[in-house]
Amino acid sequence: MSAKAPVNKWLVTLSVSFGTLMGSIDSSIVNVALSQIRSSIGATVQEITWMSTSFIIATVLMLPLTGFFGRLFGQKRTYLACLALFIVSSFFCGVAWSLPSLVFFRALQGIGAGLLVPTEQAILRQTWPPEEQGMAMGLFTMVITVGPAVGPTLGGYIVDNFHWSWIFFINLPIGLLGLLLVWRFVEEPEDVLAANRAAAELQRRNIDWAGIGLLWVGMATLQFVLEEGQHHDWFESRGITTCLLVAVFCLAAFVLRELTAVAPAVDLRLFKEPVFSSGAVLGALMFFILTSNLFLLPLFMQELLGFTAMQAGEALMPRTLVMIVMMPIVGRLYNRISPRVLIGVGLLIIGVGVYRMMRVSLDTGRAEIISSIMLQGLGTSLLFVPLNVVVFDKVERARMADATGINTLMRQLGTSVGLALFATLMTRYTAQAQVGLSAQLVAERPELYERISSTMSSLVAGGVGSYEATEASLRLLASGLQRQASLLAFNQLFTLSALLFALALPLLGFLWVSPGTKPAQQGPKAAPDEVHLDVEV
């Protein structure tokens, strides 16, 4: 008879990482190719943004249903189906013939990508033994970190040297390899399979169509508001206001439905556990703050310090490199140093990095910016690896897919809300600063008169006519005012980040498992690292 081969945790990790890496790369890789794609298919600047919007909305719709599909079809089958859909839709994105077709296939790609990240996390949590969960989450966090960082650089190289369609075609060989590896090496634990079979029977008899419908309408309208609100002047637009009201109503009804349904599609009762709920909220707040900072930094470097897009990207790269190096190391340290110490030190280092960004000016040098970014990268590594373990410590293995889906959704919402809020505040703060500074430009101020006269004299001495010199002096003054207004706006936003960071700190008190309490997460015993093959006995 055939004996079942022991699961090799390293091969499982490698297998599920291919699809997750592609999904995280595709969330950012198209941003650098929008101009070429727009010219190729004849779309306007406003229309082409639907490429990204459709992908994100589709992803968000699928995230909370990770456990639902895992129970119905099994986690391995769910992962394989989503990866296959991602590969097929990637091909059709590359051969899209119009904007509607491209938006449709990007939405399909988002549906496939939506379940890859949380399903991989659930599989890794159930595959690695309890004493090695830190290393498992270190590797997982490294994979999902590399994607968004590598995406723009890889996309830029492909667009510069090949046709834009290759940013999608490159997914095909990598995805097929991932499919083969997952089919061959990933196996679901017997206890999880048994629990899912029992839950699936109840779920099939009582499919929560109402809950799924309310969830999809609520999340789609909410994500639309967050993605498009800035372009439509928020609540000055009747469409945005209507969508927000629909989102609030549907999501409130969804929560009530899930708490009373016989077999809820999304297990919201997970939030009854303080460790999970506080960890999920803390993760969302950290993504809110950190992604907002990553949105602000390139703008600051390019608009005020004169960096090129390439130089801004190079300045951000050390952060990613620090995280790639540190996350496996933190995973190794997880069982040797208390998670609360790692998380506390990580938050402290992130706080120092955020505080340093509050003090930026027009004289800030490249080295100072890079050092602040590297501090944030180091702190993020120390924070998220143990947080990705601790947040699930009280979650049973059979509910792991539900928990990872909800946790990933919370972080995606934190990212979307942060980007929408900070983009809006950037515009408002800049306008307010301009008004305040303009009020200081009065003719009676001698220093203003001296500055304009000095600029005019220099231009006239250089051969510029008197009238042209006057016009140029005023333009230079207006440009300087605009830069100062932008600087004040950046300083306000970096200060807001620091304040939000401080407000998140009390959540740490809920994260710790009580001494002597055994976590609900139970895993297999550590398996040898070598590969085991099926043998005939």
N, C-alpha and C positions, 0 to 999 in steps of 0.2 A: 504493500500500500504506500501511498505518497504522503510523506510528512510535510506539514506546512512549514515553510522557511521562516525563521525569525526575521522580524522587520529590521532593516538596517537604517538607523535614524539619519545617517549622513546622506544616503541615497534618496531617502524620502525628502529631505530638505532640499537637495539639489533638484529633484524632480519638480516639486511644486514651486520652486523659485523662478523658473523660466517664465511661466505665464504671469506671475505676479509682477516680475520685473518689467515685462512688456506692457502690462496694463498701467503701471505707474509712469513709465516713460511716455506712453501715448497721451497722458493727461497734460503734458507740457510740450511735446516735440513739435506739434503743429503750429505753435505760436510764432515760431521764427519763419514759417513758410506761408503765412497768411497772405502776404503781398503777392507771391508767385501764384498761389492757388486762386486768389481773387482775379488776377489778370487772365488766368487760364480759362476760368469758367464764366467770366463776365459778371461778377458780383460787386456790389457796393461795399464800402468799409463796414457799414452797419449790418448788412446782410451776412457777411462772412463770419461775423462773431457767433452766428448760430451754429457753426461747426463745433465750437467749444461748448456753447450753452447746451446743445442737444446731448453731447457726450456726458456732461456733468449731471444733467437732470436724470438721464437714464441710469447712470451709476448710482445716484442717490436713491432712486426708486427701488433698486434691487438690494441694497445693503441690509435693510432690516429684515428681509425675507430669507437671509442665509439659513437660519434654522428651519424654516418652513420647507424649503426645497431639499435641505439635507435629510429631513425626516421622510419626505415623500420618496425620494430617489436614491438616498445615500450620498454621503459627502464626496466620495470618490467619483461617482457618476455625475454629480452636480458640477464638480470641478472640471471633469473631462468635457461635459456638454458646453459649459461656459467658455472654456478654452477653444473648443472647436468653433463656436459661434464667433469668438473674437478673431480667429484666424480667417474664417470665411468673409466676415464683414471687413476685415483689413484689406483683403484682395479687392472687394468691390469699392472700397473707398479709393483705392489706387486707380481704378478704371472708371470712376464716377464721371458722368457726362454733363451734369448740370448741378446747380446749387441744391435744389430739392433732393436729388438723388444722393448727393454727398452728405447732406444733413441727416437723411434717413439712415444711411449706412453707418454714420458716426454714432447715431443713437443705438443701433444694433451693437456696435462695438462697445458702447458704454454699458449696455445690458450684460454683455459677456464679461467685461472687466469688473463690473460691480460686485460679483460674488467671488472673484479670484482672491483678493486680499484677505477678507475675513475667513474664507474657507481654508486657505493655507494656514492662517494662524490657528484655527481650530484643529487642523490635522497635526500641526507641529506640537501643540499642547497635548494632544492625545497620544503622540508617538514617542516623544522624549520622556524619559523617566523623571519623577518629581525633583530629584536632586540635580538635574541638569536643565531645568526650565530656564534658568538665567541665560545659558549659552544658546538655547533654542530661540528665545526672544531677542537675544543680541544679533543673531544671524538674520532673523526675520526683520528686525528694525533696520538693519544695514541694507537689506534688499529694497525696502520701500523708501529708504532715504536716497539711495543711489539714483533711482529712476527719475524723479523730478529734477535732480541736479544735472544728470547726464543728458536729459532730453533736449534742452535748447542747444547745447554744444553739438550733439550728434545730428540734430535737425539742421543746424546751420551748415555743417560739413556736407550733408547729403544734398541740400538745396544748392550749395555753391558748386558742387562737382557733378551732380546727377539731376534727373528730373524730380520734382516734388513728390511724385507718386511713390518713390522708393522709401519715403518715410513710413509708408504703409506696407509695401512689399517686403521690407526687411523683417516684418513679423512672421512671414510664412515659414521659412526654414527653422527659425528658432522655436516657433509655436509647435511645429510638427515634432521636433525633437522633444519638447516638453510633453506633448501628448503621449509619445511612445514611452517616456520614462515614467510618467504617472501611471499609465496602464500596467506597466511591468512591475514597478517597485512599491507603489502605495497600497497599503491594506488598512482597512478600518478595524479598530479593536472590536473583539467579540461582544464586550459589554455595551459598547456604544451602538453596535448593530442591533443587538437585542432590544435595547431601550428605544431606538428609532423605529423598529418594526412595530412595537407595541403602540407607540405614539402615532405612527402613520395610520394604523387601523382606525383609531379614534378620529384622526384628522380627516381621513377620506370620507368618513360618515358625516362629518360636520365641517366641511370646508368653509372657511371664514371669508366668503366672497365680499361681504359688507365691509369687513375690516380692511381687506386688501384694497377695495375700491376707495374707501375713505383715505387710506394711507397714500395711495398713488395720486389722487387728486390734491390732497393737502400738501404733500412733499413737492409735487410738480409745480404748483402755484407758488409755494414758498421759495423754491429755488429760482423760479423765473423772476420773482421780485428781487431777490438778492443779486442775480446776474444782470438784470436789465434795468433795475431801478435808477441807477445813476444816469443812464442814457436817456431816461424819460423824465428826469427831474422829480423823481420819487412821487410824493403825494400830490404834486401838481397834475399828475396824469390820472385820469379816471380809471384807465385799465390797470395800472399798478395798484391803486387803492382797492379796486374790486378784487384783484387776485389775492391781496393780503387778507381781506375779509373772508374770502373763500378758504384760504389756507388755515386761518385761525379756527373757523367753524369746523372744517373737516378734520383737523388734527385733534381738536377737543372731542369731537364725536368719536374719532378713532380710539382715543385713550379710553373713553367710557365703554366702547364696544369690546376692546381687548380685555378689559378687566371683568367683563361679564360673559364672554363667549365660552362655549363648552371646550372648543379647541382653538384658542387664539392663534392667529397667523404669526404674531410677534409676542414674545414672552416678556411683557412689560413688568411682570412681577419680579424680575431680576433686580429692579430698582429698590425693592424692599431691603436688599442686602446693603448696608452702609458702605462696606469696602468697595463693592462694585460701583455703586452710584457715585460716591465721592471720587473714585478713580476715573470714572468716565467723564464726570464734569471737569475734573482737574485737567485731564487730557485735552478736552475741548477748549478750555481756557488757554492752555499752553499753545495749542495750535493757533488759536485766535491771535495771541500775542506774537508768536514767532513768525508765522506766515505774513502777518501785517508788517513786521520789521523787514522781512525779505522783500516785500513789495515796496517799502519806502527806500531801502538802501540803494538799489540801482538808480532810482529816480534822483536821489540826492547826489549820488556820484556823477551822474551824467549831466543833470541840469545845473548844478551849482559848482561842482568841482572840475567840470570839463572833461570827465572821463569819456572815452568811447564806449560803445556797447561791449566790445571785446575786453577792454580794460576793466569794466564793471564786472563782467563775468569772471575774469581772472581773479579779481579781488574777492569774490564770493567763493571761489573754488577751495581755498584753504579750509573753510568751514566744513565742506563736504568731506575733504580728505581726513580731517580730524575725526569726524564721525565714523568714517569707514574703518579707521584704525582702532578707535576706542571701543566701538560697540562689542566686538567679540571679546575684548579684554574685560570690559565691564561684565559681560556674560560669565566669564571665568571667575570674576571676583564676587559674583552674586552670593555664592554659598559660603564665602569666607568673610565678607563684610555685611553687616546688617543692611537690609534694603532701605530702612529708614535713614541710615547714614548716607548711603549713595544718593537717595532722592534729595535729602536735605542739602548735601554738598552741591549736587547738580543745580538745585534751585538757587543756592547762594551764588554760584558762578554765573548762571544766567542773569541773575539780578545785577551783578557787577557789570556784565556786558551791556545790559539794557541801560544801566545808569551812565556808563561812559558815552553811550549814544546821545544821551540828553545834553551833553556838553559840546556837541559838534558845532563848528563854525566854518566860515569860508576859508579859514586858514588851516583847517584840519588836514593832516597829511595822510597819505596812502597807508603808511605803516600803522598809524593809530586806528584807522578803520579796520584794517585786516586783523589787528590784534583783538579788537572788540568782537569781530565776527568769529574769530577762532575761539574766544571765550564762550560765546553762545553755543558753538558747536560742541565744545567739551562738556558744558553743562547739560546740553540736550542729550548727549550720550549717557551721562550719569543719571539723568532723570528718567528717560523713556524706557530703557532696558528693564530696570527693576519695576517701573510702573506697569509695563506690559505683562509682568508676572504677577505682581501683587493684586492688580485689579480683578484677576480671575481666581484668586486663591480660594474663595468660598463658593465657586461655581462648580456644580457637578459636571462630570465629563459629558453626560448626555445632553446637557444644556449649553455646551461650550460654543456650538455654532451660533445659537441665538445671541449669546453674550458677545462674541467677536463681531457679529454683524451690527449690533446696537452700538458697541464701542467705536467701531470704525465710522458709523454714521454720525455719532456725536462729534468726532474729530473733523469730519468733512463739513458739518454744519458750522463748527467753530471757525474753520478756514473761510467758508463762504461769507459768514457774518462779518468776520474781521476785515476781509478785503473790501466788502461793500461799505462798511462803516468808515474805514480809514480813507478810502478813495473819496467818499463824500466829504469827510471832515477836512481832507487836504484842500479841496476846492474852497470850502467855506472859510477855513482859517486863513488861507492865502488872500482871499477877497477882504476879509476883515482887517488883516494886517496892512493891506494896500490902502484901505480907507484911513486907518490910523496914521500911517506914515505920510500919506498925501496931505493930511491936515497940518503936518509940520512944515510943509514946503510953502512958506509964505515969503513974499518979496522983502518983508521988513527984516528978515534974518540975514545978518551980514555974512555968516559963513556960507550960506547958500549962494549969495551974490558973488562971493570970492571964488567959490568952486566953479561956477559957470564961467566967470571971467577968465579964470586960469585955463580952463579947457579950451575956451575960444581963442585965447592968445596962443596956445600951443598949436592949434589947428591953423590959425592964420600964419603963424611962423613957418608952418609946413607947406604953405602955398595954397591953402583953402580959402575961398572967398568969404567975405564977412557974413553974408546971408547964410551960406551953406554951413559956416562954422557955428552960427547961432542954432540952426536946426539940428546939427549933429550934437551940439552940447546938450540940448534938451532931450534928444533921444538917448544919449548916454546916461543922463540923469534918470530918465524913466526906466531904463534897463537896470540901473543900480537899485532903484526903488523896488522893482519887481524881484530881484534876487534877494534883497533883504526881507521882503514880505514872504517869499518862499522859505527862507531860512527860519524865520519866526514860526511859520506853519510847521516845518519839520520838527523844530524844537518842542512845540506844543504836543505833537503826536508822539514823539519819543517819550515825553514826560507822561502822557496818558498811558503808554505801554507800561511804564514803570509803576504807575498807580494801580493799574489792573493786575499787574503781577503781584503787588503787595496784597491786594484783596483776595487773591487766590490762595495765599499761604495757609489760612485757617483750615482749608480742606484737608491738609496733611494729617490733622488730628483724627480723621476717620479711616485712614488707610491701613492701620496696623491690625493684623490678626492678634487676638488676645493671646497672651502667653499660655502655652500648654494646649491651645486649641489646634486640633489637626485640620488642615484645610480640606475642603470637600474634593479638591482635585486629586485624584489618585491616578497614577500612571503605571506603565510597565516597568519592570526591573531593567536596569541598564543592560543593553545588549552589546556584544562585542562589535567593534567598529569594522571588522572585515565583512566582506559580502558573503552571504549564505545562499546557496542554491537549493532548489528542491532535489531530494534524493529518494531513491526507491528503497524501501525497507523490506 
